[in-house]
Amino acid sequence: MSATGREQYGIARGTWAQYWRTHVNTAFRRQVAYGVIGGLVGLLGGAVYFAITPDQYDSNAIFVVAPNSLASSTTGSGPGGSGLDGAAASILGGGSFSEVDVYMGQIRSHDFVAGFLDSHPDVIKAYGSALSDGSAGANGKLQPAVADRFRSGYMRLTPTASTRIFQLTVSAPNPKLAASVGKQLLASMNDMIRKSAIAEHQGRINFLREQLATAENVMLRESITILATEELRTLTLVAGSEDYGVKVIDSPSFSAARAWPRRSIVFGLGLINGVLAGAFLYWLRYSRRWF
């Protein structure tokens, strides 16, 4: 403010502090003072909490995953030219998706994650209250929110451009748990795909046996026998493959990210709570006049 302006307000050689005291409403000055002091106290409390609270980190286990060539080589191309056999493609979808898109869609699907967690209660127990409050859903089944919380907060799928590779990242309170959950997730998906493929091939074999029992033409019987033998060979390969659907290319790598305390949350809440506390104290002091 210029000298003329200060003289206009009666502050010939004064300061902003004098202007504040002489021209600003006393009640408003008190409100601001209480708010500022409360905010500073809140920030101080946040700083103390941040200093004394032990750091908690989420460990990330990163799996580099690729579709297993066995699923493509045993029975040829599935729907959409994806290279999946009929059984795998039928449970994973189909259409014009690539193998990577189909497998990623399966792993992140709510039904698969819910089924995985429902059959692995030890995983829910290991995550504790961060994942579930311990209450059961309808008919004793897993609560849908638990699966959604795990999908959104503790697993991430990232495709690698122009390759048949994708990354599965699993977060957990410690590296050992993250690696274990990631391996169990992939093993569960492979087990589901393998069982469906076995049922598919077994159905084909049974059908060929029925045809063989009624066929009278020698050449037809020989053709059916060859097909049945090929299906039996494929069934043996599928049943003996633990990573029939996808396989981990390399051992998981690990990274860590601070889970708590988070500086922005701690200081932000401290500031807000401090200002609110200051406003409440002002209301008690000057409005209700309790003290």
C-alpha positions as CSV (number, residue, x, y, z in Angstrom):
1,M,0.0,0.0,0.0
2,S,1.3,3.5,-0.9
3,A,1.9,6.2,1.7
4,T,-1.2,8.0,0.5
5,G,-3.2,4.8,1.0
6,R,-1.8,4.3,4.5
7,E,-2.7,7.9,5.4
8,Q,-6.2,7.4,4.1
9,Y,-6.6,4.6,6.5
10,G,-5.0,6.4,9.3
11,I,-1.7,4.5,9.3
12,A,0.8,7.2,8.5
13,R,3.9,5.2,9.3
14,G,2.2,2.0,10.4
15,T,2.6,-1.6,9.3
16,W,0.3,-4.2,8.0
17,A,0.0,-5.5,11.6
18,Q,-1.3,-2.1,12.7
19,Y,-3.8,-2.0,9.8
20,W,-4.9,-5.5,10.8
21,R,-5.5,-4.5,14.4
22,T,-7.2,-1.2,13.6
23,H,-9.4,-1.9,10.6
24,V,-10.2,-5.7,10.7
25,N,-13.1,-6.9,12.8
26,T,-12.0,-8.3,16.1
27,A,-14.1,-11.5,15.9
28,F,-12.6,-12.2,12.4
29,R,-9.1,-11.7,13.7
30,R,-9.8,-14.2,16.5
31,Q,-11.2,-16.7,14.1
32,V,-8.1,-16.5,11.8
33,A,-5.8,-16.7,14.8
34,Y,-7.5,-19.8,16.2
35,G,-7.5,-21.4,12.7
36,V,-3.8,-20.7,12.1
37,I,-2.7,-21.8,15.6
38,G,-4.9,-25.0,15.3
39,G,-3.4,-25.7,11.8
40,L,0.2,-25.3,13.1
41,V,-0.5,-27.6,16.0
42,G,-2.1,-30.1,13.6
43,L,1.0,-30.0,11.4
44,L,3.2,-30.4,14.5
45,G,1.2,-33.4,15.5
46,G,1.5,-34.9,12.0
47,A,5.2,-34.4,12.1
48,V,5.5,-36.2,15.5
49,Y,3.3,-39.1,14.2
50,F,5.4,-39.3,11.0
51,A,8.6,-39.4,13.0
52,I,7.6,-42.0,15.5
53,T,5.6,-44.4,13.3
54,P,7.7,-47.2,11.8
55,D,7.7,-47.3,8.0
56,Q,5.6,-50.0,6.5
57,Y,6.3,-51.2,3.0
58,D,4.3,-53.2,0.4
59,S,6.6,-55.6,-1.4
60,N,5.9,-56.2,-5.1
61,A,6.7,-59.6,-6.7
62,I,6.9,-59.1,-10.5
63,F,6.4,-62.2,-12.6
64,V,7.2,-62.2,-16.3
65,V,4.7,-64.6,-17.9
66,A,4.1,-66.1,-21.3
67,P,1.5,-68.4,-22.8
68,N,2.8,-72.0,-22.8
69,S,3.4,-73.2,-26.4
70,L,2.0,-76.6,-25.4
71,A,-1.5,-75.2,-25.3
72,S,-1.1,-74.1,-28.9
73,S,0.9,-77.1,-30.3
74,T,-1.2,-79.9,-28.9
75,T,-4.4,-79.1,-30.7
76,G,-3.8,-76.2,-33.1
77,S,-5.6,-72.9,-33.2
78,G,-8.7,-72.1,-31.2
79,P,-11.4,-69.4,-31.8
80,G,-10.1,-66.3,-33.4
81,G,-6.8,-67.9,-34.3
82,S,-5.5,-67.4,-30.8
83,G,-3.6,-70.6,-30.7
84,L,-5.6,-71.9,-27.7
85,D,-7.2,-75.3,-27.8
86,G,-11.0,-75.5,-27.8
87,A,-11.2,-76.2,-24.0
88,A,-8.9,-73.3,-23.0
89,A,-10.5,-70.9,-25.4
90,S,-14.0,-71.9,-24.3
91,I,-13.4,-70.9,-20.6
92,L,-11.2,-67.9,-21.4
93,G,-13.3,-66.3,-24.0
94,G,-12.5,-66.2,-27.7
95,G,-13.2,-63.8,-30.5
96,S,-10.3,-61.7,-31.9
97,F,-8.3,-61.5,-28.7
98,S,-4.6,-62.6,-28.6
99,E,-3.4,-65.3,-26.2
100,V,-2.0,-62.6,-23.9
101,D,-5.3,-60.6,-23.8
102,V,-7.3,-63.8,-23.1
103,Y,-5.0,-65.0,-20.2
104,M,-4.8,-61.5,-18.7
105,G,-8.5,-61.1,-18.8
106,Q,-8.9,-64.5,-17.1
107,I,-6.5,-63.7,-14.3
108,R,-8.1,-60.3,-13.5
109,S,-11.7,-61.5,-13.8
110,H,-13.8,-61.3,-10.6
111,D,-15.0,-64.9,-10.7
112,F,-11.4,-66.3,-11.0
113,V,-10.0,-64.1,-8.2
114,A,-13.0,-64.8,-6.0
115,G,-12.7,-68.5,-6.6
116,F,-9.0,-68.4,-5.9
117,L,-9.4,-66.5,-2.6
118,D,-12.3,-68.7,-1.6
119,S,-10.1,-71.8,-2.0
120,H,-7.1,-70.2,-0.3
121,P,-8.3,-68.8,3.0
122,D,-4.6,-68.7,4.2
123,V,-4.0,-65.9,1.7
124,I,-6.9,-63.8,3.2
125,K,-5.6,-64.5,6.7
126,A,-2.0,-63.4,5.7
127,Y,-3.3,-60.1,4.4
128,G,-5.3,-59.6,7.5
129,S,-7.7,-56.6,8.0
130,A,-6.2,-54.9,4.9
131,L,-8.1,-57.3,2.8
132,S,-11.1,-58.6,4.9
133,D,-12.9,-57.8,8.1
134,G,-13.3,-61.6,8.7
135,S,-17.0,-61.7,8.1
136,A,-18.4,-64.2,5.6
137,G,-20.7,-63.5,2.7
138,A,-23.9,-65.3,1.7
139,N,-23.8,-69.1,2.3
140,G,-20.4,-68.8,4.0
141,K,-18.8,-67.8,0.7
142,L,-16.3,-65.0,0.2
143,Q,-17.6,-61.5,0.3
144,P,-17.5,-60.0,-3.3
145,A,-15.8,-56.8,-1.9
146,V,-12.8,-58.9,-0.8
147,A,-12.1,-60.1,-4.3
148,D,-12.6,-56.6,-5.7
149,R,-10.3,-55.1,-3.1
150,F,-7.6,-57.7,-4.0
151,R,-8.0,-57.1,-7.7
152,S,-7.8,-53.3,-7.4
153,G,-5.2,-53.0,-4.7
154,Y,-2.9,-56.0,-4.7
155,M,-2.5,-57.3,-8.3
156,R,-1.7,-55.6,-11.6
157,L,-1.3,-57.0,-15.1
158,T,0.9,-55.2,-17.7
159,P,1.2,-56.4,-21.3
160,T,4.5,-56.0,-23.1
161,A,4.0,-54.4,-26.5
162,S,4.4,-56.5,-29.6
163,T,5.3,-59.6,-27.6
164,R,3.5,-62.7,-26.2
165,I,4.7,-61.7,-22.7
166,F,2.9,-59.9,-19.8
167,Q,3.8,-59.0,-16.2
168,L,1.9,-60.1,-13.2
169,T,2.6,-57.9,-10.2
170,V,1.4,-59.0,-6.7
171,S,1.7,-56.7,-3.7
172,A,1.9,-58.0,-0.1
173,P,3.3,-56.9,3.3
174,N,6.5,-58.9,2.6
175,P,8.3,-60.3,-0.4
176,K,7.8,-64.0,0.6
177,L,4.1,-63.6,0.7
178,A,4.0,-61.6,-2.6
179,A,5.9,-64.4,-4.4
180,S,3.8,-67.1,-2.8
181,V,0.5,-65.5,-3.8
182,G,1.7,-64.9,-7.3
183,K,2.8,-68.5,-7.8
184,Q,-0.5,-69.7,-6.4
185,L,-2.5,-67.4,-8.7
186,L,-0.7,-68.7,-11.8
187,A,-0.9,-72.3,-10.5
188,S,-4.7,-72.0,-10.0
189,M,-5.2,-70.7,-13.4
190,N,-3.1,-73.4,-15.0
191,D,-5.0,-76.0,-13.0
192,M,-8.3,-74.7,-14.1
193,I,-7.3,-74.6,-17.8
194,R,-5.7,-78.0,-17.6
195,K,-8.8,-79.7,-16.1
196,S,-11.0,-78.2,-18.7
197,A,-8.7,-79.3,-21.5
198,I,-8.5,-82.8,-20.1
199,A,-12.3,-83.0,-20.0
200,E,-12.4,-81.7,-23.6
201,H,-9.9,-84.2,-24.9
202,Q,-11.5,-87.1,-22.9
203,G,-14.8,-86.2,-24.4
204,R,-13.3,-86.5,-27.9
205,I,-11.7,-89.8,-27.1
206,N,-15.0,-91.2,-25.8
207,F,-16.8,-90.0,-29.0
208,L,-14.2,-91.6,-31.2
209,R,-14.5,-94.9,-29.2
210,E,-18.3,-94.8,-29.8
211,Q,-17.7,-94.3,-33.5
212,L,-15.1,-97.0,-33.7
213,A,-17.6,-99.5,-32.1
214,T,-20.1,-98.9,-34.8
215,A,-17.9,-98.5,-37.8
216,E,-17.7,-101.4,-40.2
217,N,-15.5,-99.9,-43.0
218,V,-11.8,-100.9,-42.4
219,M,-10.4,-97.7,-43.7
220,L,-12.8,-95.7,-41.5
221,R,-11.8,-97.8,-38.5
222,E,-8.1,-97.1,-39.1
223,S,-8.8,-93.4,-39.4
224,I,-10.7,-93.3,-36.2
225,T,-8.0,-95.3,-34.4
226,I,-5.3,-92.8,-35.6
227,L,-7.4,-89.9,-34.4
228,A,-8.1,-91.6,-31.0
229,T,-4.4,-92.3,-30.6
230,E,-3.5,-88.7,-31.3
231,E,-6.1,-87.5,-28.8
232,L,-4.8,-89.9,-26.2
233,R,-1.2,-88.7,-26.8
234,T,-2.4,-85.1,-26.4
235,L,-4.4,-86.0,-23.3
236,T,-1.2,-87.5,-21.7
237,L,0.8,-84.3,-22.5
238,V,-1.9,-82.0,-21.1
239,A,-2.3,-84.1,-17.9
240,G,1.4,-84.1,-17.2
241,S,1.9,-80.4,-17.7
242,E,1.7,-78.3,-14.5
243,D,2.1,-75.0,-16.5
244,Y,-0.2,-76.0,-19.3
245,G,-1.7,-72.5,-19.8
246,V,1.0,-70.0,-18.9
247,K,4.6,-70.3,-17.6
248,V,6.8,-68.0,-15.7
249,I,9.9,-67.1,-17.8
250,D,12.1,-66.1,-14.9
251,S,12.2,-66.0,-11.2
252,P,10.1,-63.1,-9.8
253,S,11.8,-59.8,-9.2
254,F,11.0,-57.6,-6.2
255,S,10.4,-53.9,-5.5
256,A,9.1,-52.1,-2.5
257,A,6.9,-49.1,-2.0
258,R,6.1,-47.3,1.2
259,A,2.6,-48.2,2.3
260,W,2.4,-46.2,5.5
261,P,2.9,-43.6,6.8
262,R,2.2,-41.5,3.7
263,R,3.5,-37.9,4.1
264,S,0.7,-36.2,2.2
265,I,-2.1,-38.0,4.1
266,V,-0.5,-37.5,7.5
267,F,0.2,-33.8,7.2
268,G,-3.0,-33.1,5.2
269,L,-5.2,-34.7,7.9
270,G,-3.1,-33.0,10.6
271,L,-3.7,-29.6,9.0
272,I,-7.4,-30.1,8.4
273,N,-8.0,-31.5,11.9
274,G,-6.0,-28.7,13.5
275,V,-8.0,-26.0,11.7
276,L,-11.3,-27.7,12.6
277,A,-10.2,-28.0,16.2
278,G,-9.2,-24.3,16.3
279,A,-12.7,-23.4,14.9
280,F,-14.4,-25.6,17.5
281,L,-12.4,-24.0,20.3
282,Y,-13.3,-20.5,19.1
283,W,-16.9,-21.5,19.0
284,L,-16.7,-22.8,22.6
285,R,-14.9,-19.8,23.8
286,Y,-16.8,-17.0,22.2
287,S,-20.1,-18.4,21.1
288,R,-21.2,-20.8,23.8
289,R,-19.0,-19.2,26.4
290,W,-18.4,-22.4,28.3
291,F,-15.0,-21.2,29.6
